[in-house]
């Protein structure tokens, strides 16, 4: 082999090693918006038709975003849908970036919980009646203008609502027919009616981790396509 050819041959493995891609940045570092705080929950499904995926909670440190924990997640029976155009009663989970107004549960709050926590009682309801002034609000007792058939009696869901976080979808300025009662809660028997659910131990871990002083948000989306989580 000629000397020049040998030199080229010896350089090829080195160039290949230098060109090898490193691990991708953590998901929050690839997102357009994380809410501005130093805590973020991501709920990611593979596609718009997926009813399962992964929930991950992240801390932002001086070194960047680091994973604090993760768990298998379930979504609506019809998968995620664009939160801006989502319709009530479609069994879809709204995609987008949302705050976490408060927590609640049939069971007492886990130890060391810092987020505001409301205990579910016999008269605790979540109004989903589009004609009610209490639309998409906790109602205790049930508002006079909210029909019981258009509301969730929270204590009836002892397993799912043992512990939960309210997801701020359509919450601050509710749009009628957009949807109500979207929570992060404990798994039931299968896909949800539009919420995000995780195993009971993961839900307790998320509650203990959540710190209102760090402005936590949740981003819900898919791995790719028009509802890709990196758009938020």
C-alpha positions as CSV (number, residue, x, y, z in Angstrom):
1,X,0.0,0.0,0.0
2,X,1.3,3.4,-0.9
3,X,2.1,5.7,2.2
4,X,-0.6,8.3,1.2
5,X,-3.2,5.6,0.9
6,X,-2.2,4.1,4.3
7,X,-2.6,7.4,6.0
8,X,-6.1,7.9,4.6
9,X,-7.0,4.4,5.7
10,X,-5.8,5.0,9.2
11,X,-7.7,8.3,9.5
12,X,-11.1,6.7,8.5
13,X,-11.8,5.0,11.8
14,X,-10.9,8.2,13.7
15,X,-13.2,10.3,11.5
16,X,-16.0,7.8,12.0
17,X,-15.6,7.9,15.7
18,X,-15.6,11.7,15.7
19,X,-18.8,11.8,13.6
20,X,-20.7,9.4,15.9
21,X,-23.8,11.2,17.2
22,X,-24.1,11.7,21.0
23,X,-27.3,11.1,23.0
24,X,-30.1,13.6,22.2
25,X,-30.7,16.4,24.6
26,X,-33.4,15.7,27.2
27,X,-36.9,16.3,26.0
28,X,-37.5,19.6,27.8
29,X,-34.4,21.0,26.2
30,X,-35.9,20.3,22.8
31,X,-39.3,22.0,23.6
32,X,-40.3,25.4,22.3
33,X,-41.9,26.3,25.7
34,X,-41.7,24.6,29.1
35,X,-43.8,27.2,31.0
36,X,-40.9,29.2,32.5
37,X,-40.5,27.3,35.7
38,X,-38.0,24.8,37.0
39,X,-40.3,21.8,37.1
40,X,-42.0,20.1,34.2
41,X,-44.1,17.0,33.6
42,X,-44.2,15.5,30.1
43,X,-46.9,13.1,29.1
44,X,-45.9,11.6,25.7
45,X,-47.8,9.1,23.5
46,X,-46.2,7.6,20.4
47,X,-48.9,8.8,18.0
48,X,-52.2,10.6,17.9
49,X,-54.0,7.2,18.1
50,X,-52.1,5.9,21.1
51,X,-53.8,5.2,24.4
52,X,-50.5,4.5,26.3
53,X,-47.2,6.3,26.7
54,X,-44.8,7.7,29.3
55,X,-45.1,10.3,32.0
56,X,-41.8,11.9,33.0
57,X,-41.1,14.6,35.6
58,X,-38.1,16.8,35.2
59,X,-36.1,19.3,37.3
60,X,-34.3,22.3,35.7
61,X,-30.9,22.8,37.4
62,X,-27.9,25.0,36.6
63,X,-26.6,22.1,34.5
64,X,-29.8,21.8,32.5
65,X,-32.9,19.5,32.7
66,X,-32.6,16.3,34.6
67,X,-35.1,13.4,34.9
68,X,-36.6,13.1,38.4
69,X,-38.8,10.1,37.6
70,X,-41.0,8.4,35.1
71,X,-43.9,6.0,34.8
72,X,-46.1,4.3,32.2
73,X,-49.1,6.5,31.4
74,X,-52.5,6.1,29.8
75,X,-54.5,8.5,27.7
76,X,-58.0,8.9,26.4
77,X,-59.7,6.0,24.7
78,X,-59.4,7.9,21.4
79,X,-55.8,9.1,22.0
80,X,-54.4,12.6,22.2
81,X,-56.0,15.5,20.3
82,X,-55.1,19.1,19.7
83,X,-56.1,21.0,22.8
84,X,-57.0,24.1,20.8
85,X,-59.7,22.3,18.9
86,X,-60.6,19.4,21.1
87,X,-64.3,18.8,21.8
88,X,-66.0,17.6,25.0
89,X,-67.2,14.0,25.0
90,X,-64.7,12.8,22.5
91,X,-62.6,10.6,24.9
92,X,-59.5,12.4,23.7
93,X,-56.7,13.8,25.9
94,X,-56.0,17.5,25.0
95,X,-52.4,18.2,23.9
96,X,-50.6,21.4,24.9
97,X,-48.8,23.0,27.8
98,X,-50.8,23.6,31.0
99,X,-50.4,24.7,34.6
100,X,-51.4,22.6,37.6
101,X,-53.9,24.6,39.7
102,X,-54.3,22.2,42.7
103,X,-54.4,18.6,43.8
104,X,-57.2,16.6,45.3
105,X,-58.0,13.1,46.5
106,X,-60.3,10.7,48.2
107,X,-57.4,9.7,50.4
108,X,-55.4,12.2,52.6
109,X,-52.5,14.0,51.0
110,X,-49.3,12.1,51.0
111,X,-46.7,13.3,53.6
112,X,-44.7,16.4,52.7
113,X,-47.0,17.5,49.9
114,X,-46.5,21.2,49.1
115,X,-49.2,21.7,46.4
116,X,-52.6,22.9,47.6
117,X,-54.7,19.7,48.3
118,X,-58.4,19.4,48.5
119,X,-59.9,16.3,50.2
120,X,-62.8,14.7,48.4
121,X,-66.0,14.4,50.4
122,X,-69.5,13.1,49.9
123,X,-70.6,16.5,48.4
124,X,-67.6,17.0,46.1
125,X,-68.4,17.3,42.4
126,X,-66.7,18.5,39.2
127,X,-69.3,20.3,37.0
128,X,-69.2,19.5,33.3
129,X,-72.5,21.1,32.4
130,X,-72.0,23.6,29.6
131,X,-75.0,25.5,30.8
132,X,-73.8,26.0,34.3
133,X,-71.9,28.9,35.7
134,X,-69.8,26.3,37.5
135,X,-68.6,24.7,34.3
136,X,-65.2,23.0,34.7
137,X,-65.0,23.8,38.4
138,X,-65.0,21.9,41.7
139,X,-68.5,22.3,43.1
140,X,-69.2,21.5,46.7
141,X,-72.1,21.0,47.1
142,X,-73.2,20.6,43.5
143,X,-74.2,24.0,42.0
144,X,-78.0,24.5,41.6
145,X,-77.6,25.1,37.9
146,X,-75.3,22.1,37.3
147,X,-77.2,18.9,36.4
148,X,-76.0,15.8,38.3
149,X,-75.9,13.9,35.0
150,X,-73.5,16.5,33.6
151,X,-71.1,16.3,36.5
152,X,-68.6,13.9,38.1
153,X,-69.3,12.8,41.7
154,X,-65.7,12.6,42.6
155,X,-66.1,10.3,45.6
156,X,-67.5,7.7,43.2
157,X,-64.1,7.2,41.7
158,X,-62.2,6.1,44.8
159,X,-59.5,4.2,42.9
160,X,-58.8,6.8,40.1
161,X,-59.2,9.8,42.4
162,X,-57.4,8.4,45.4
163,X,-54.9,11.2,44.5
164,X,-55.0,13.6,41.5
165,X,-53.7,16.8,40.1
166,X,-55.9,19.2,38.2
167,X,-54.6,19.9,34.7
168,X,-55.2,23.5,33.7
169,X,-56.8,22.7,30.4
170,X,-59.8,25.0,29.7
171,X,-59.7,26.1,33.3
172,X,-58.8,29.7,33.6
173,X,-61.2,31.0,31.0
174,X,-63.4,28.0,30.2
175,X,-64.7,27.7,26.6
176,X,-68.0,25.8,26.5
177,X,-68.0,22.5,24.7
178,X,-64.1,22.4,24.8
179,X,-64.0,20.0,27.7
180,X,-64.0,19.8,31.5
181,X,-62.4,17.7,34.3
182,X,-59.0,16.9,32.8
183,X,-56.8,15.5,35.5
184,X,-53.6,13.5,36.2
185,X,-54.8,10.7,38.3
186,X,-54.4,7.0,39.3
187,X,-54.9,4.2,36.7
188,X,-58.3,2.7,36.4
189,X,-59.0,-0.5,34.4
190,X,-58.0,0.9,31.0
191,X,-57.8,4.0,28.9
192,X,-59.2,7.2,30.3
193,X,-62.1,9.4,29.3
194,X,-59.6,12.1,28.4
195,X,-57.3,12.4,31.4
196,X,-53.8,11.2,31.9
197,X,-53.3,8.3,34.4
198,X,-50.4,6.6,36.0
199,X,-49.9,3.9,38.7
200,X,-50.8,4.8,42.2
201,X,-47.2,4.9,43.5
202,X,-46.2,7.1,40.7
203,X,-49.0,9.5,41.4
204,X,-47.9,9.8,45.0
205,X,-44.3,10.4,43.9
206,X,-45.5,13.2,41.6
207,X,-47.5,14.8,44.3
208,X,-44.6,14.9,46.7
209,X,-42.3,16.2,44.0
210,X,-44.5,19.0,42.8
211,X,-43.5,22.4,44.3
212,X,-45.7,25.4,43.5
213,X,-42.8,27.8,44.2
214,X,-41.1,26.3,41.1
215,X,-44.0,27.0,38.7
216,X,-44.6,23.4,37.6
217,X,-46.4,22.7,34.2
218,X,-47.4,19.6,32.3
219,X,-46.9,19.2,28.5
220,X,-49.1,16.6,26.8
221,X,-48.3,15.5,23.3
222,X,-47.1,12.8,20.9
223,X,-43.6,11.8,19.8
224,X,-44.2,13.1,16.3
225,X,-46.8,14.7,14.0
226,X,-48.8,17.9,14.4
227,X,-49.3,17.2,18.2
228,X,-45.6,16.5,18.8
229,X,-44.7,17.5,22.3
230,X,-41.6,19.5,21.2
231,X,-44.0,22.1,19.7
232,X,-45.0,23.3,23.1
